[in-house]
Amino acid sequence: MNVLPMPMTLQIPEQSSGSQIQTAKGFDAVLNNAIDKLNQTQIQADEAMQGFLVGEIQDIHQVTIPLREAKLTMQLAVEVRNKIVEAYQEISRMQL
């Protein structure tokens, strides 16, 4: 059975928001992009909360939506991390 190498360039499909196609050089680049997105959602949630506390934002929905998005993004990141750790442990248990 022949095993062919997997190409190292991943292309992320274009999203409906009009962003350009991003080309990642590997798994580490995809992971870095996801961590940057997580960081941005956390920053946006913090800014929304601070704006609400100082009275700049009057509508509670403008605070709740970024907070919920940040929470869901964090939950996704934790689950992805758990799956990566689980896969690593499974590989480390394999006998060669």
C-alpha positions in Angstrom: 0.0 0.0 0.0 1.5 3.3 -1.0 1.1 6.3 1.3 1.2 9.6 -0.5 2.3 12.8 1.3 -0.3 15.3 2.2 0.2 18.8 0.7 1.4 21.4 3.3 -0.7 24.3 2.0 -4.2 24.6 3.3 -6.7 27.0 1.7 -9.5 28.4 3.8 -12.6 29.0 1.7 -13.9 32.5 1.1 -16.5 33.6 3.6 -19.7 35.5 2.9 -18.3 38.6 4.6 -16.1 39.3 1.6 -12.8 38.4 3.1 -10.0 37.2 0.8 -8.9 33.5 0.7 -6.2 33.0 3.2 -3.4 30.5 2.6 -1.9 28.9 5.6 1.5 27.2 5.5 0.5 24.5 8.0 -1.4 23.6 11.1 0.5 26.1 13.2 -0.7 29.0 11.0 -4.3 27.8 11.2 -4.0 27.5 15.0 -2.4 30.9 15.3 -5.3 32.4 13.2 -7.8 30.8 15.5 -6.0 32.0 18.6 -5.9 35.6 17.2 -9.7 35.4 16.5 -10.2 34.2 20.1 -8.2 37.1 21.4 -10.1 39.6 19.3 -13.4 38.3 20.6 -12.2 38.6 24.2 -11.0 42.1 23.6 -14.3 43.1 22.0 -16.2 41.7 24.9 -14.0 43.5 27.4 -14.5 46.8 25.5 -18.3 46.3 25.4 -18.4 45.6 29.1 -16.3 48.7 29.9 -18.5 50.8 27.6 -21.6 49.6 29.4 -20.1 50.2 32.9 -19.1 53.8 32.1 -22.4 54.6 30.4 -21.3 54.8 26.8 -23.5 51.8 25.8 -27.1 51.9 26.9 -28.5 48.8 25.3 -27.7 45.6 27.2 -27.9 43.6 23.9 -24.9 45.4 22.6 -23.0 44.0 25.6 -24.6 40.6 25.8 -23.9 39.6 22.2 -20.0 40.1 22.3 -19.9 38.5 25.7 -21.8 35.4 24.4 -19.6 35.3 21.3 -16.5 35.4 23.5 -17.8 32.7 25.7 -18.6 30.4 22.8 -15.3 31.0 21.1 -13.5 30.1 24.3 -15.5 26.9 24.7 -14.6 26.0 21.1 -10.9 26.6 21.7 -11.0 24.5 24.9 -12.7 21.6 23.1 -10.2 21.8 20.2 -7.4 21.8 22.7 -9.0 18.7 24.4 -9.2 16.9 21.1 -5.6 17.7 20.3 -4.4 16.4 23.6 -6.6 13.3 23.3 -5.1 12.6 19.8 -1.6 13.1 21.1 -2.2 10.7 24.0 -3.6 8.2 21.6 -0.6 8.5 19.3 1.8 8.2 22.2 0.1 4.9 23.3 0.6 3.3 19.9 3.3 0.7 19.7 5.7 0.9 16.9 
